Amino acid sequence: MSETHALPEYYDGSGLYEIRLKGHLDSRWADQFQGLTITLEESGNTLLSGPVTDQAALHGLLKKIRDLGMPLVSVSAVAPGPSSDVKSITQGE
């Protein structure tokens, strides 16, 4: 039997997210994902991480990723805390 958990009425989907893509995202795309940290992992994946204001913004990010044609590996809501960056690309690099 599966369980369902209701979200609190005030939950708007905002929070910190990690979006993992298969392959390395080129640094020229950094301006498309403003506010997110782009981490190139040794495994060959790209990790986009940072705050997302709401579910509409999350769906907008996923649409951009879809348009890039990069395979989506995972999308996770995460608790705030330090991460283990391998190499981060910031806007303007």
RAVEN-V254455 format. One record per residue. N is the residue number from 1. RES is the residue in one letter. PSI is psi in whole degrees, -180 to 180 (* if undefined). Layout:
n={N:N}
res={RES:RES}
psi={PSI:PSI}
This chain:
n={1:2:3:4:5:6:7:8:9:10:11:12:13:14:15:16:17:18:19:20:21:22:23:24:25:26:27:28:29:30:31:32:33:34:35:36:37:38:39:40:41:42:43:44:45:46:47:48:49:50:51:52:53:54:55:56:57:58:59:60:61:62:63:64:65:66:67:68:69:70:71:72:73:74:75:76:77:78:79:80:81:82:83:84:85:86:87:88:89:90:91:92:93}
res={M:S:E:T:H:A:L:P:E:Y:Y:D:G:S:G:L:Y:E:I:R:L:K:G:H:L:D:S:R:W:A:D:Q:F:Q:G:L:T:I:T:L:E:E:S:G:N:T:L:L:S:G:P:V:T:D:Q:A:A:L:H:G:L:L:K:K:I:R:D:L:G:M:P:L:V:S:V:S:A:V:A:P:G:P:S:S:D:V:K:S:I:T:Q:G:E}
psi={135:148:146:143:123:140:150:150:-33:-4:124:5:3:157:-169:138:152:125:119:131:149:124:166:128:129:146:-21:-15:-1:-37:-19:-18:47:139:-13:148:132:119:124:114:151:-25:-9:-1:164:134:121:125:147:-173:143:129:-36:-179:-34:-42:-39:-44:-34:-42:-43:-33:-42:-42:-43:-44:-26:-22:16:135:134:125:-49:157:123:135:134:155:146:143:172:148:166:84:137:-54:123:142:127:157:134:-5:*}
